[in-house]
Amino acid sequence: MLATYGDRSPADIAEGIDSLELAWLVHQLEQHYGVPLDLDDEALARMSTVSGTLEVLQELKVETGSR
């Protein structure tokens, strides 16, 4: 999903996520799953990397795999 921001391939995605990518990703997840994500400042700070984002989403029980 993150690769679609800027029309990149998945191989072009770096581990680090900047604030614009994160805002876009959260919006896309909310739209895709139809639920608002209740993220506090600590969760958002942890989402500065791909692996951190996956951990937060798993804790929130958000599906991150393909449908």
C-alpha positions in Angstrom: 0.0 0.0 0.0 2.8 2.4 0.8 4.4 1.8 -2.6 1.3 3.3 -4.3 2.2 6.7 -2.7 4.4 8.2 -5.5 3.7 5.3 -7.8 6.8 3.3 -6.6 7.5 -0.4 -6.7 7.6 -2.3 -3.3 11.3 -2.7 -3.7 11.7 1.1 -3.7 10.2 1.4 -0.2 12.7 2.3 2.5 12.4 1.2 6.1 11.9 4.9 7.2 8.5 6.5 6.8 8.4 10.3 6.7 5.4 12.3 8.1 3.7 12.8 4.7 3.9 9.1 3.9 2.6 8.3 7.4 -0.4 10.7 7.0 -1.2 9.3 3.6 -0.8 5.7 4.8 -3.1 6.2 7.8 -5.7 7.8 5.5 -5.5 4.9 3.0 -5.8 2.3 5.8 -8.9 4.1 7.2 -10.4 4.3 3.7 -9.5 0.7 2.8 -10.9 -0.9 6.0 -13.7 1.6 6.6 -12.7 2.2 10.2 -11.0 5.2 11.9 -7.6 4.4 13.5 -7.4 5.6 17.0 -3.7 6.5 17.2 -2.1 8.3 20.1 1.2 10.2 19.8 3.2 7.2 21.0 1.8 5.0 18.3 2.4 7.6 15.6 6.0 8.0 16.8 6.5 4.2 16.5 5.2 4.3 13.0 8.2 6.1 11.7 9.5 2.8 10.2 7.8 0.1 8.2 8.4 -2.5 10.9 7.1 -0.1 13.6 4.0 0.5 11.6 3.3 -3.2 11.2 3.7 -3.7 15.0 1.3 -0.9 15.7 -1.2 -2.2 13.2 -1.0 -5.7 14.6 -1.6 -4.4 18.1 -4.7 -2.6 16.7 -5.8 -5.8 15.0 -5.7 -4.1 11.6 -5.4 -6.5 8.7 -2.2 -5.8 6.8 -2.1 -8.6 4.3 -3.7 -8.9 0.8 -7.4 -9.6 0.5 
